[in-house]
Amino acid sequence: MFDFYLPLEKYFVKILLENKIQNWEAKLFWLNIEHLNQVVDKGLRQKMYNGLRVLTTNGFLSAEHSRYNERVFLYSETALLHKDLKCKAPLIEPNLRRNLGKWST
């Protein structure tokens, strides 16, 4: 999907296609990944933070500090994400279902 390495790409693509990301804290991404994975793996959380950093660096997500807690970032999708990923969703979705049968509806 992306032309760069994204840790936990299959989880992020699924989350980004199915949700409107607007002022999400990292814990919302974590709850979604934890739900999709169904296995507790301590290394996944660090990979999730790395993935958020990669998506932010490449312009797919924007990050800003929360007004209520300076240590918390709020992530929102950008126009680039909408253009590159969500507009291609009809092409991506069947591949996700085929490759990740456990997520098919």
Buried (B, 14 or more C-beta within 10 A) or exposed (E): BBEEEBBBBBBBBBBBBEEEBEEBBBEBBBEBBBEBEEEEEEEBBEBBBBBBBBBBEBEBBBBEEEEEEEEEBBBBBBEBBEEBBEEEBEEBBEEBEEEBEEEEE
